[in-house]
Amino acid sequence: MSSQPDATADANAPAESVAAALSSAAFVRIAARADGDALAGAGLLARGLRGVEVPFQVRVAPLGTDVSTASTDGLLVAVGSDFPEADVTIDAAGRPASLRAHDVATTLVGDSGRVPEPNGAVDPVLALAGTVASGEHPDSVAASLVEAATESGSIERRPGVAIPVDDVVDGLAHSTLVHAPFSGDEDAVRAELSSVIEGDRVARDEETRRSIASLVALAIAGDDESTPRGATAVERLLRPYETPDGPVATLGGFADVLNAVAVERPGVGVALALGHGGRSAALDAWRTHARAVHRAIGTAHTGRYDGVFVVRGDVGSGGGDVSGDGGDAEDDVDDEDATLGRLRTAAGLVRDFRSPEPLVAALGDGVAALAARESGAGEAAAALATEFATATAAWSGGPTRAVARFDPETPEADVIAAIREATR
C-alpha cells in the first residue's frame, strides 16, 4: 500500500484531488473490474498518467478484488469496484466508472500547463463506449460529452444496428447487446436478412440499414420466448453512433467488444483501451465470448422461483493471455475467471430477453452472476459470498449487476434459498 498523503479512496472525491494524488505518485497500479466500463475507465486513467509521465501498471481482476497487496510499491487505484485496500477508487455511485475516469483524466492532463498525450488522454469515444458497456444510454447520462464528440466528428448517429464490424451477418450473430432466435448462428442471421441482403453482407446505404434494424426488432417482437422487456432492451442495438475514427464501426459495438475482451483476453483489452491496437485479437475474443454465451442460453436448464429466475448453462471455459502494452499492463485469466465473465453476460441477456422474474441468477460451480431489473443483485451476491464462505470467497457489483465466488460444494438448493432470502 502507498502512504501518499493526498490519496483518497472516496469514490466521490473531487476529480481535482484524485488527479493530484495520481500526478504526485511515483508509480500507479490500476486494478479494473473485468467489464467494459471499468476497462475503458482504466484506459482513460492510464492514458492520462502517460500524458504526465507517471509510470503505471494495469491489471484486470474478475471480481475487482483479486489484486495482490503483497507489493507496497506505488498508488493502488481500483476502477469499477470498491476494493478496500485501494488508495483511490474510481466508482462513483450511480455513475459509470468510465465517465468518472474521464473527469479525472481530463483534470490530470490539464494540470500545470502539461500537454495532453498524443493518443488522446481524454478520448470521448472510449468514455462513451464505457458508458454503453455499463448499461447506461450516453444521451441520458453523458449528454455534454455526446454533444462534444458529435461536434468534433468523433461520433455520428445513423440508421442500422450497433455492431463493431461492417459485416452485418458477423455483427448480429456475435452481438451480446441482444439475444434473438438468430444469435450465435451466422446461417440463421443470413436467413433472417435474406430479403434485404444477398451476396454483399455490408449495408452500404441508409435504406438497407433501416430495413435491417426493422427486421431485428421484428425478430425480437415475434420471438415466443422473449419477454415484453425485450422490445425495449433491443433499442440499445438500434440507431447506433458511428465512430469514423474509432477502433471499430460503432459506439455500441465498441462497448460490446470491451465487455467481451475484458473477460476473454484482458491483456488485449488493455492494449485496445490504451489505443495500442489489437483490433483483430479483440474481435476474435468478442466472437468467442458471444458464441459461448448464446449457446449457453439456448441450452440452459432454467427454474422459476418467486422473484428469481435461475439459469444453469454450460458457458465452457476460456484461456487467457499475458500480454501488455510495452511493459505497463499485467494480465492473467483462468477458466474460472472466464466462466464468471460469461455468466455475467448471460445473466444480463436473460434478464432483458427471457426472464419472467425481476432477478436472474446464472449459476456455475462455486460462482454466480446476478442481474436485476431494479435492485437486489448486490445483496444476493453478498449473501452467497458470506453464507458459503471460503478463503477465496468474494463478491462485487451493485443493485442491478453483481458476481460472486463461494464454496463450490454448496448444494444448489441452498444457493437458491440464500438468493431468495437476500432479496425478499
C-alpha positions as CSV (number, residue, x, y, z in Angstrom):
1,M,0.0,0.0,0.0
2,S,1.1,3.5,-0.6
3,S,1.4,6.1,2.0
4,Q,0.8,9.0,-0.3
5,P,-0.8,11.7,1.9
6,D,-3.0,13.2,-0.8
7,A,-4.5,9.9,-2.0
8,T,-8.2,9.2,-1.4
9,A,-10.3,6.1,-1.5
10,D,-13.5,8.2,-1.5
11,A,-15.3,7.2,-4.8
12,N,-17.0,10.6,-4.8
13,A,-13.9,12.7,-4.0
14,P,-13.4,15.8,-6.3
15,A,-11.6,15.0,-9.6
16,E,-9.0,17.6,-8.7
17,S,-7.9,15.8,-5.5
18,V,-7.8,12.4,-7.3
19,A,-5.8,13.9,-10.1
20,A,-3.4,15.5,-7.6
21,A,-2.8,12.1,-6.0
22,L,-2.1,10.4,-9.3
23,S,0.2,13.1,-10.6
24,S,2.3,13.0,-7.5
25,A,2.7,9.2,-7.3
26,A,5.9,7.6,-8.2
27,F,4.1,4.6,-9.7
28,V,0.4,3.7,-10.1
29,R,-1.2,0.2,-10.1
30,I,-4.6,0.2,-11.7
31,A,-6.9,-2.7,-10.9
32,A,-10.0,-2.8,-13.1
33,R,-13.1,-4.9,-12.7
34,A,-13.5,-7.3,-15.7
35,D,-16.1,-5.4,-17.7
36,G,-16.1,-2.9,-20.5
37,D,-17.0,0.1,-18.3
38,A,-14.1,-0.5,-15.9
39,L,-11.7,-1.4,-18.7
40,A,-12.5,1.9,-20.5
41,G,-12.0,3.8,-17.3
42,A,-8.6,2.1,-16.7
43,G,-7.6,3.0,-20.2
44,L,-8.5,6.7,-19.7
45,L,-6.6,6.9,-16.4
46,A,-3.6,5.1,-18.0
47,R,-3.6,7.5,-20.9
48,G,-3.7,10.4,-18.6
49,L,-0.9,9.0,-16.5
50,R,1.2,8.5,-19.6
51,G,0.5,12.1,-20.6
52,V,2.0,13.4,-17.4
53,E,4.8,10.8,-17.4
54,V,3.8,8.8,-14.4
55,P,4.6,5.0,-14.8
56,F,1.7,2.6,-14.3
57,Q,0.6,-1.0,-14.5
58,V,-2.9,-2.2,-15.4
59,R,-4.5,-5.4,-14.2
60,V,-8.0,-6.7,-14.9
61,A,-9.5,-8.5,-12.0
62,P,-12.6,-10.6,-12.5
63,L,-14.2,-9.6,-9.2
64,G,-12.5,-6.3,-8.9
65,T,-11.0,-7.6,-5.7
66,D,-8.5,-10.2,-6.9
67,V,-5.5,-8.0,-6.6
68,S,-2.3,-8.9,-4.7
69,T,-1.5,-6.5,-1.9
70,A,1.9,-8.1,-1.3
71,S,3.6,-5.2,-3.2
72,T,3.9,-1.9,-1.4
73,D,5.0,0.0,-4.5
74,G,3.0,2.9,-5.8
75,L,-0.6,4.0,-5.6
76,L,-3.3,1.4,-5.9
77,V,-6.3,2.5,-7.9
78,A,-9.5,0.4,-8.1
79,V,-11.7,1.1,-11.1
80,G,-15.3,-0.2,-11.0
81,S,-15.1,-1.8,-7.6
82,D,-14.9,-0.8,-4.0
83,F,-11.6,-2.5,-3.2
84,P,-10.9,-2.0,0.5
85,E,-7.1,-1.8,0.1
86,A,-7.2,0.8,-2.7
87,D,-5.7,4.2,-2.2
88,V,-8.0,5.7,-4.9
89,T,-11.4,4.4,-6.0
90,I,-13.0,5.2,-9.4
91,D,-16.5,4.0,-8.9
92,A,-18.9,6.8,-8.0
93,A,-22.3,5.5,-7.0
94,G,-24.9,5.7,-9.7
95,R,-22.4,6.8,-12.5
96,P,-20.3,4.8,-14.9
97,A,-16.7,4.4,-13.9
98,S,-15.6,5.4,-17.3
99,L,-17.2,8.8,-17.0
100,R,-15.6,9.3,-13.6
101,A,-12.3,8.3,-15.1
102,H,-12.8,10.7,-18.0
103,D,-13.3,13.6,-15.5
104,V,-10.1,12.6,-13.6
105,A,-8.0,12.2,-16.8
106,T,-9.2,15.5,-18.2
107,T,-8.1,17.2,-14.9
108,L,-4.9,15.3,-14.8
109,V,-3.6,16.2,-18.2
110,G,-4.7,19.8,-17.8
111,D,-2.7,20.4,-14.6
112,S,0.2,22.8,-14.6
113,G,0.1,23.5,-18.3
114,R,1.1,20.0,-19.2
115,V,0.4,18.9,-22.8
116,P,-2.1,16.1,-23.3
117,E,-0.9,12.7,-24.6
118,P,-0.8,12.5,-28.4
119,N,-3.0,9.4,-28.4
120,G,-5.8,11.3,-26.6
121,A,-5.9,11.0,-22.8
122,V,-9.4,12.3,-22.8
123,D,-10.8,10.3,-25.7
124,P,-14.6,10.9,-25.6
125,V,-15.3,7.8,-27.7
126,L,-13.6,5.5,-25.1
127,A,-15.5,7.2,-22.3
128,L,-18.8,6.9,-24.1
129,A,-18.2,3.3,-25.1
130,G,-17.6,2.5,-21.4
131,T,-20.8,4.2,-20.6
132,V,-22.7,2.0,-23.0
133,A,-20.9,-1.0,-21.7
134,S,-22.2,-0.2,-18.2
135,G,-25.7,-0.5,-19.4
136,E,-26.4,3.3,-19.5
137,H,-27.5,5.3,-22.5
138,P,-25.0,8.1,-23.2
139,D,-27.6,10.5,-24.3
140,S,-29.1,10.3,-20.8
141,V,-26.0,10.3,-18.6
142,A,-23.4,12.0,-20.7
143,A,-25.2,14.4,-22.9
144,S,-22.5,17.1,-22.9
145,L,-19.8,14.5,-23.9
146,V,-22.1,13.2,-26.7
147,E,-22.5,16.7,-27.9
148,A,-18.8,17.4,-27.9
149,A,-18.0,14.1,-29.6
150,T,-20.7,14.8,-32.3
151,E,-19.4,18.3,-32.9
152,S,-15.8,17.1,-33.3
153,G,-17.0,14.4,-35.8
154,S,-15.9,11.5,-33.4
155,I,-19.4,10.0,-33.5
156,E,-22.3,10.4,-35.9
157,R,-25.8,9.0,-35.5
158,R,-27.1,6.8,-38.3
159,P,-29.7,4.1,-39.0
160,G,-28.9,0.5,-38.6
161,V,-27.5,-1.7,-35.8
162,A,-24.7,-1.2,-33.2
163,I,-22.1,-3.8,-34.2
164,P,-18.3,-3.5,-34.3
165,V,-17.8,-4.7,-37.9
166,D,-19.2,-3.8,-41.3
167,D,-20.3,-7.3,-42.0
168,V,-23.9,-7.3,-40.6
169,V,-24.1,-11.1,-40.5
170,D,-21.0,-11.4,-38.4
171,G,-22.0,-8.5,-36.3
172,L,-25.5,-9.7,-35.5
173,A,-24.5,-13.3,-34.9
174,H,-22.0,-12.3,-32.3
175,S,-23.6,-9.3,-30.7
176,T,-24.2,-9.6,-26.9
177,L,-26.3,-6.5,-26.9
178,V,-29.2,-8.7,-27.8
179,H,-30.4,-12.3,-27.6
180,A,-32.6,-13.3,-30.5
181,P,-33.5,-16.5,-32.3
182,F,-30.6,-16.0,-34.7
183,S,-28.0,-15.1,-32.0
184,G,-24.8,-17.1,-32.3
185,D,-25.7,-18.5,-35.7
186,E,-24.5,-16.8,-38.9
187,D,-26.7,-19.0,-41.1
188,A,-29.7,-18.0,-39.1
189,V,-28.8,-14.3,-39.4
190,R,-28.3,-14.7,-43.1
191,A,-31.8,-16.3,-43.4
192,E,-33.4,-13.5,-41.3
193,L,-31.9,-10.8,-43.5
194,S,-32.3,-12.6,-46.8
195,S,-34.9,-10.1,-48.0
196,V,-32.5,-7.2,-47.7
197,I,-29.0,-8.6,-48.3
198,E,-27.8,-11.3,-50.6
199,G,-24.1,-11.7,-51.5
200,D,-23.0,-8.4,-50.0
201,R,-23.1,-8.6,-46.2
202,V,-22.3,-4.9,-45.8
203,A,-25.2,-2.5,-45.5
204,R,-24.0,0.4,-47.7
205,D,-27.0,2.7,-47.7
206,E,-29.4,4.1,-45.2
207,E,-32.4,2.3,-46.6
208,T,-30.8,-1.1,-46.2
209,R,-29.6,-0.2,-42.7
210,R,-33.2,0.8,-41.7
211,S,-34.6,-2.4,-43.1
212,I,-32.0,-4.5,-41.1
213,A,-32.9,-2.7,-37.9
214,S,-36.6,-3.2,-38.5
215,L,-36.1,-7.0,-39.2
216,V,-34.1,-7.3,-35.9
217,A,-36.8,-5.5,-33.9
218,L,-39.5,-7.7,-35.5
219,A,-37.5,-10.9,-34.7
220,I,-37.5,-9.9,-31.1
221,A,-41.2,-9.0,-31.1
222,G,-42.1,-12.2,-32.7
223,D,-40.0,-14.5,-30.5
224,D,-42.3,-16.6,-28.4
225,E,-39.5,-17.0,-25.8
226,S,-38.9,-13.3,-25.4
227,T,-40.5,-11.1,-22.8
228,P,-42.1,-7.7,-23.1
229,R,-38.9,-6.2,-21.7
230,G,-37.1,-7.4,-24.8
231,A,-38.9,-5.0,-27.0
232,T,-37.4,-2.1,-25.0
233,A,-33.9,-3.7,-24.5
234,V,-33.4,-4.2,-28.2
235,E,-33.4,-0.4,-28.7
236,R,-29.8,-0.3,-27.5
237,L,-28.9,-2.1,-30.7
238,L,-30.7,0.3,-33.0
239,R,-29.8,3.7,-34.5
240,P,-26.2,3.5,-33.4
241,Y,-23.5,6.1,-33.2
242,E,-20.9,5.5,-35.9
243,T,-17.3,6.1,-34.9
244,P,-15.4,7.1,-38.1
245,D,-12.0,7.1,-36.5
246,G,-12.7,4.6,-33.8
247,P,-11.2,1.1,-33.5
248,V,-14.5,-0.5,-34.5
249,A,-17.5,0.6,-36.5
250,T,-20.0,1.9,-33.9
251,L,-20.0,3.1,-30.3
252,G,-22.3,0.2,-29.2
253,G,-20.1,-2.3,-31.0
254,F,-17.1,-0.9,-29.2
255,A,-18.9,-1.3,-25.9
256,D,-19.7,-4.9,-26.8
257,V,-16.1,-5.7,-27.6
258,L,-14.8,-4.1,-24.5
259,N,-17.2,-6.2,-22.3
260,A,-16.1,-9.4,-24.1
261,V,-12.3,-8.7,-24.3
262,A,-12.2,-7.8,-20.6
263,V,-13.3,-11.4,-19.9
264,E,-11.6,-13.4,-22.6
265,R,-8.4,-11.5,-23.4
266,P,-7.8,-8.8,-20.8
267,G,-4.3,-8.1,-21.9
268,V,-5.6,-7.4,-25.4
269,G,-8.3,-5.3,-23.9
270,V,-5.8,-3.1,-22.0
271,A,-3.9,-2.5,-25.3
272,L,-7.2,-1.6,-27.1
273,A,-8.2,0.8,-24.3
274,L,-4.8,2.4,-24.4
275,G,-5.1,2.9,-28.2
276,H,-2.3,0.5,-28.9
277,G,-4.2,-1.6,-31.5
278,G,-5.2,-5.2,-31.0
279,R,-8.4,-4.8,-33.0
280,S,-8.2,-8.3,-34.7
281,A,-7.5,-10.1,-31.5
282,A,-10.2,-8.2,-29.7
283,L,-12.8,-9.1,-32.3
284,D,-11.8,-12.8,-32.1
285,A,-12.3,-12.6,-28.3
286,W,-15.7,-10.9,-28.9
287,R,-16.8,-13.8,-31.2
288,T,-15.6,-16.4,-28.8
289,H,-17.4,-14.8,-25.9
290,A,-20.7,-14.4,-27.9
291,R,-20.7,-18.0,-29.1
292,A,-20.2,-19.3,-25.6
293,V,-22.9,-17.1,-24.1
294,H,-25.6,-17.6,-26.7
295,R,-25.0,-21.3,-26.8
296,A,-25.3,-21.5,-23.0
297,I,-28.6,-19.5,-23.0
298,G,-30.0,-21.7,-25.8
299,T,-29.2,-25.0,-24.0
300,A,-29.7,-23.8,-20.4
301,H,-31.7,-25.6,-17.7
302,T,-33.9,-23.0,-16.1
303,G,-36.1,-22.8,-13.0
304,R,-38.6,-20.2,-11.9
305,Y,-39.0,-19.3,-8.3
306,D,-40.9,-16.5,-6.6
307,G,-39.0,-13.4,-7.8
308,V,-35.9,-15.3,-9.1
309,F,-35.2,-17.0,-12.4
310,V,-32.3,-19.5,-12.2
311,V,-30.2,-20.4,-15.2
312,R,-27.6,-23.1,-15.3
313,G,-25.9,-23.4,-18.7
314,D,-22.6,-24.6,-19.9
315,V,-20.6,-21.5,-20.8
316,G,-17.5,-23.5,-21.4
317,S,-14.1,-22.3,-20.2
318,G,-11.6,-19.9,-21.6
319,G,-7.9,-19.4,-21.5
320,G,-6.2,-16.1,-21.0
321,D,-3.3,-14.3,-22.3
322,V,-0.5,-12.5,-20.7
323,S,0.1,-9.5,-22.9
324,G,0.9,-5.9,-22.3
325,D,1.4,-2.6,-23.8
326,G,5.0,-2.0,-23.7
327,G,5.6,-3.0,-20.1
328,D,2.7,-1.3,-18.3
329,A,-0.1,-3.9,-18.5
330,E,-0.4,-7.1,-16.5
331,D,-2.8,-9.8,-17.4
332,D,-3.8,-13.3,-16.2
333,V,-7.1,-15.0,-16.6
334,D,-8.0,-18.6,-15.9
335,D,-11.0,-20.9,-16.6
336,E,-13.0,-19.7,-13.5
337,D,-12.5,-16.1,-14.4
338,A,-13.7,-16.7,-18.0
339,T,-16.7,-18.7,-16.6
340,L,-17.6,-15.9,-14.3
341,G,-17.5,-13.2,-17.0
342,R,-19.5,-15.3,-19.4
343,L,-22.1,-16.0,-16.8
344,R,-22.3,-12.3,-16.1
345,T,-23.1,-11.6,-19.8
346,A,-25.6,-14.5,-19.9
347,A,-27.4,-13.2,-16.8
348,G,-27.9,-9.8,-18.3
349,L,-29.2,-11.1,-21.6
350,V,-31.6,-13.5,-19.8
351,R,-32.9,-10.7,-17.6
352,D,-33.6,-8.5,-20.7
353,F,-34.9,-11.0,-23.1
354,R,-36.0,-14.2,-21.4
355,S,-36.8,-13.9,-17.7
356,P,-40.3,-13.5,-16.3
357,E,-38.9,-12.7,-12.9
358,P,-37.1,-9.5,-11.8
359,L,-33.9,-11.2,-10.7
360,V,-31.8,-13.6,-12.8
361,A,-29.2,-15.9,-11.2
362,A,-26.8,-17.6,-13.7
363,L,-25.1,-20.4,-11.7
364,G,-21.8,-22.2,-12.2
365,D,-19.8,-24.4,-9.8
366,G,-19.0,-22.1,-6.9
367,V,-19.7,-18.9,-9.0
368,A,-22.8,-16.9,-9.8
369,A,-23.8,-13.9,-11.8
370,L,-26.8,-11.9,-10.7
371,A,-28.8,-9.5,-12.9
372,A,-31.8,-7.5,-11.6
373,R,-34.2,-5.1,-13.3
374,E,-34.1,-2.6,-10.5
375,S,-32.3,-4.0,-7.4
376,G,-31.2,-7.0,-5.4
377,A,-28.2,-8.3,-7.4
378,G,-25.6,-6.9,-5.0
379,E,-27.5,-8.2,-1.9
380,A,-27.8,-11.7,-3.4
381,A,-24.1,-11.8,-4.4
382,A,-23.0,-10.6,-0.9
383,A,-25.2,-13.3,0.7
384,L,-23.6,-16.1,-1.3
385,A,-20.0,-15.0,-0.6
386,T,-20.8,-14.6,3.1
387,E,-23.0,-17.6,3.9
388,F,-20.9,-20.0,1.8
389,A,-17.5,-18.6,2.6
390,T,-14.1,-20.0,1.7
391,A,-10.7,-18.5,1.7
392,T,-11.3,-17.1,-1.8
393,A,-15.0,-16.2,-1.5
394,A,-15.8,-12.7,-2.7
395,W,-18.4,-10.7,-4.5
396,S,-18.5,-7.5,-6.5
397,G,-21.2,-5.4,-8.1
398,G,-24.2,-3.2,-7.4
399,P,-28.0,-3.2,-7.4
400,T,-28.5,-4.4,-11.0
401,R,-25.4,-6.5,-11.7
402,A,-23.1,-8.5,-9.5
403,V,-21.0,-11.6,-9.4
404,A,-19.9,-13.9,-6.5
405,R,-17.5,-16.7,-5.8
406,F,-18.4,-19.1,-3.0
407,D,-18.0,-22.6,-1.7
408,P,-18.4,-24.9,-4.8
409,E,-19.6,-27.7,-2.6
410,T,-22.8,-25.8,-1.7
411,P,-26.0,-27.6,-2.8
412,E,-27.8,-25.7,-5.5
413,A,-31.0,-25.6,-3.4
414,D,-29.1,-23.8,-0.6
415,V,-27.7,-21.3,-3.2
416,I,-31.2,-20.5,-4.5
417,A,-32.6,-20.3,-1.0
418,A,-29.9,-17.8,0.0
419,I,-30.6,-15.7,-3.0
420,R,-34.4,-15.6,-2.4
421,E,-33.9,-14.8,1.3
422,A,-31.5,-11.9,0.5
423,T,-33.9,-10.3,-2.0
424,R,-37.2,-10.6,-0.2
